[in-house]
C-alpha cells in the first residue's frame, strides 16, 4: 500500500482553503445541551457557546451521491484523496480567544496545513493537518488545529497493546455511551461516517467489535468534566490525542489532575479495563 501512495500528489493539497458561514443557532446549542448535559432549558441568543460546541456548526453539506463508501464525503475535494480505507480523528490543538455568541453570524476558514506519510506497526499512516479559524465579525474567536489519520484496512488479530493511564486522578466521571448517544451526536454534527451507526459495516468491513464512539465526543465529555471541576475559570487552550478507540456500550471514565498554579491541568480518558483512550491537557484562565 505504501508503494501506491503518491505523497507528492497528496501534498499538493497543502494550502487549499474553504470557508463556511453559519448563523449560531440557539436551537443547536439547546439540542447539544440536552444530549450532553441532560439539560432541557432552551439556550438564548447572546449566550456564549461552550468550548468545542462549534463542532456542531459550519458543517459541510455534501450531496448524498457524493459520499464515499465509508459515509464520508468522497475524497479529492478540499481534503486530499488519500487511498487508505480507514479515517479517524487523531486529535486537535485548540486556542480560545473570545466568546462565540449565539444568534450571531460567524465564519470558519479552513486550510490544509500539512500532509505527512508515516509507517506504523499496522502499516502506512497518512496524517492530514487542517487549520481552522473561527471569526465572529472581525474578532478571531478560536483556532482549531485538527489532525486526521488515514490507515490501512484492519488485519486479523490486529490490536495494539493497551497503555496504562495515570493512577492518581483528582476526579473522575463515568459515562457509558450507547447507540442513542452516538446517533444524536452524529446527527448534530451531520456526521455520516458509518462506523458510528452501521453495525454490519463497522464489524465486517472495518473490523471493530461494535459501533465506535466519536473521538470528539469523548474529547467534549472530558472537557465538560474538567470545567465542572474548575468553576469560575475560562478555558484558554485544550489539546487532545486519541490513543485507542472505545466501542458502544463500554464504560468511559474521564479523569483529571488538579490544576497547577498556572491553570494547567492534565486530563485523560480510560475504559473500564484500565486502558488509556485519550491523552489531553487544558489551560484555564480567570473568567474576567
C-alpha positions in Angstrom: 0.0 0.0 0.0 2.9 2.4 0.7 4.1 2.0 -2.8 0.7 3.0 -4.1 0.7 6.3 -2.1 1.9 9.3 -4.1 2.8 11.5 -1.2 3.9 14.3 -3.5 0.5 14.4 -5.1 -1.2 14.4 -1.8 1.0 17.2 -0.5 -0.1 19.3 -3.5 -3.3 19.8 -1.4 -1.4 21.8 1.2 -2.6 25.4 1.2 -6.1 24.6 -0.1 -8.8 26.6 1.7 -12.6 26.6 2.2 -14.9 28.8 4.1 -18.2 28.1 5.9 -20.6 30.8 7.2 -23.2 30.0 9.8 -25.7 31.6 12.0 -25.0 30.4 15.5 -28.4 28.8 16.2 -29.5 28.7 19.8 -31.5 25.6 19.0 -28.4 23.6 18.1 -26.8 24.5 21.4 -30.1 23.5 23.2 -30.0 20.2 21.4 -26.4 19.5 22.3 -27.0 20.5 25.9 -29.9 18.0 26.1 -27.6 15.4 24.7 -24.5 16.0 26.8 -25.9 17.6 30.0 -29.4 16.3 30.2 -30.4 20.0 30.2 -33.8 20.7 28.7 -33.7 24.5 29.1 -33.6 26.5 25.8 -30.5 28.4 25.1 -30.9 32.1 24.0 -29.3 34.5 21.6 -26.4 36.3 23.2 -25.2 33.3 25.3 -21.7 32.2 24.8 -21.2 28.9 23.0 -19.2 26.5 25.3 -15.8 25.3 24.2 -15.8 22.5 21.5 -19.5 23.0 20.7 -18.5 24.8 17.5 -18.1 21.3 16.0 -21.9 21.3 15.6 -21.7 24.4 13.3 -20.1 25.3 10.0 -21.0 21.8 8.7 -20.3 20.8 5.0 -23.4 19.5 3.3 -22.1 17.0 0.7 -24.8 15.7 -1.5 -25.8 12.1 -0.9 -24.4 10.9 -4.3 -21.0 12.5 -3.4 -20.4 10.3 -0.3 -17.7 7.6 -0.3 -18.2 4.0 0.8 -17.4 4.9 4.4 -20.1 7.6 4.5 -17.7 10.5 4.4 -17.7 12.9 1.5 -15.7 11.5 -1.3 -12.0 12.4 -1.1 -10.3 14.7 -3.5 -12.2 17.9 -2.9 -11.0 20.1 0.0 -9.2 17.1 1.6 -6.6 15.1 -0.4 -7.7 11.8 -1.9 -5.7 9.5 0.5 -6.2 5.9 -0.8 -6.4 4.3 2.6 -9.7 3.0 3.8 -9.9 3.9 7.4 -10.1 7.5 8.6 -10.1 8.7 12.2 -9.9 12.0 14.2 -6.5 11.7 15.7 -6.5 14.8 17.8 -6.7 18.6 18.0 -5.0 21.6 19.5 -7.3 24.5 20.3 -7.0 28.0 21.5 -10.0 30.1 22.6 -9.6 33.8 22.4 -13.1 35.3 22.8 -16.7 34.2 23.3 -18.7 32.9 20.3 -22.2 34.4 20.8 -25.3 32.5 19.9 -27.7 34.2 17.5 -24.9 36.0 15.5 -23.3 35.1 12.2 -19.8 33.6 12.2 -17.3 32.3 9.7 -14.9 29.4 9.8 -12.0 29.4 7.4 -10.1 26.1 6.9 -6.7 25.4 5.4 -4.9 22.1 4.7 -1.7 22.8 6.7 0.3 19.6 6.2 0.2 16.1 4.8 2.7 13.5 6.1 3.3 9.8 5.5 4.5 7.6 8.3 5.0 3.9 8.7 3.3 2.3 11.8 3.3 -1.2 13.2 0.0 -1.8 11.4 1.1 -0.3 8.0 1.1 3.0 6.3 -0.4 6.1 8.0 -1.1 9.4 6.4 -1.7 12.4 8.6 -3.5 15.4 7.4 -3.5 18.6 9.5 -6.2 21.1 8.9 -6.1 24.6 10.5 -9.5 26.1 11.3 -10.1 29.7 12.4 -13.5 31.0 13.5 -14.3 34.7 13.4 -17.4 36.5 14.8 -17.3 39.7 12.7 -13.7 40.8 12.8 -12.9 39.0 16.0 -10.8 35.8 16.0 -12.7 33.6 18.4 -10.8 30.4 18.2 -8.2 28.4 16.4 -8.5 24.7 15.9 -5.7 22.5 14.5 -7.3 19.2 13.6 -5.3 16.0 12.9 -6.8 13.4 10.7 -5.2 10.0 10.3 -5.8 7.6 7.4 -4.9 3.9 7.9 -4.8 0.6 6.1 -7.6 -1.9 6.4 -7.7 -3.9 9.6 -5.8 -7.1 9.7 -7.0 -10.2 11.5 -5.9 -10.2 15.1 -4.7 -6.6 14.9 -4.8 -4.9 18.3 -2.2 -2.6 19.8 -1.3 -3.4 23.4 -3.2 -1.1 25.8 -1.4 1.8 27.5 -2.0 2.3 31.2 -3.5 5.7 32.3 -2.2 7.7 35.2 -3.2 6.3 38.6 -3.6 9.4 40.6 -6.7 11.2 39.3 -8.1 14.0 41.4 -11.5 13.4 40.0 -13.3 11.2 37.5 -16.7 11.0 35.8 -18.2 7.8 34.3 -20.2 7.5 31.2 -21.5 4.6 29.1 -22.0 5.8 25.6 -24.9 3.9 23.9 -26.2 3.8 20.4 -28.7 6.6 21.0 -26.0 9.0 22.2 -23.9 8.2 19.1 -26.9 8.7 16.9 -27.7 12.1 18.4 -24.1 13.3 18.3 -23.8 12.1 14.6 -27.0 14.0 13.8 -25.9 17.2 15.5 -22.5 17.2 13.7 -24.0 15.9 10.4 -21.5 13.1 10.6 -22.4 10.2 8.2 -19.2 8.2 9.0 -20.7 4.6 9.1 -18.5 3.4 11.9 -20.8 5.3 14.3 -24.2 3.8 13.3 -23.8 0.9 10.8 -23.2 -2.2 12.8 -22.6 -4.6 9.8 -20.2 -2.1 8.2 -18.2 -1.4 11.3 -17.8 -5.0 12.3 -17.5 -6.7 8.9 -15.6 -4.0 6.9 -13.6 -2.0 9.5 -13.0 -4.8 12.0 -14.3 -3.3 15.2 -16.4 -5.3 17.7 -19.2 -2.7 17.8 -20.1 0.9 16.9 -17.2 3.3 17.5 -17.7 6.3 19.9 -16.7 9.6 18.2 -13.3 10.9 19.3 -14.6 14.5 19.5 -17.5 13.3 21.6 -15.0 11.8 24.2 -12.9 15.0 24.0 -16.0 17.1 24.7 -17.2 14.9 27.6 -13.7 15.2 29.0 -13.5 19.0 28.8 -17.1 19.3 30.1 -16.0 17.4 33.3 -12.8 19.4 33.6 -14.8 22.7 33.5 -17.1 21.4 36.3 -14.0 20.8 38.4 -12.6 24.2 37.7 -15.6 26.5 38.3 -15.3 30.2 37.6 -12.4 29.8 35.2 -12.4 30.1 31.4 -10.8 27.5 29.0 -7.9 29.2 27.2 -6.5 26.2 25.4 -7.2 22.5 25.0 -5.4 19.7 23.3 -6.1 16.0 23.0 -4.7 12.9 21.2 -6.8 9.8 20.6 -4.9 6.7 21.8 -7.4 3.8 21.5 -10.9 3.5 20.2 -13.9 2.9 22.5 -16.9 1.0 21.3 -20.6 1.4 22.1 -21.9 0.3 25.5 -18.5 0.1 27.2 -17.5 2.1 30.2 -15.9 5.5 29.6 -14.1 7.2 32.5 -12.9 10.8 32.0 -10.3 11.9 34.6 -8.0 14.7 35.5 -5.5 16.1 37.9 -6.0 19.3 39.9 -4.9 22.4 38.0 -1.5 23.8 38.9 -0.7 27.4 39.8 -0.7 28.4 36.2 -4.1 26.9 35.5 -2.7 23.9 33.5 -4.3 20.5 34.0 -3.5 17.1 32.7 -6.6 15.1 31.5 -7.3 11.7 30.1 -10.0 9.2 29.3 -9.8 5.4 30.1 -12.1 2.4 29.6 -13.4 0.0 32.2 -10.4 -2.3 31.8 -8.0 0.5 32.7 -6.8 1.1 29.1 -5.9 4.7 28.1 -8.2 6.0 25.4 -7.2 9.7 25.2 -4.5 12.0 26.5 -5.4 15.6 26.9 -4.5 18.9 28.6 -6.2 22.2 29.2 -5.2 25.7 30.3 -7.7 27.6 32.4 -7.6 31.4 32.9 -9.7 33.7 35.1 -13.2 34.3 33.9 -12.6 38.1 33.7 
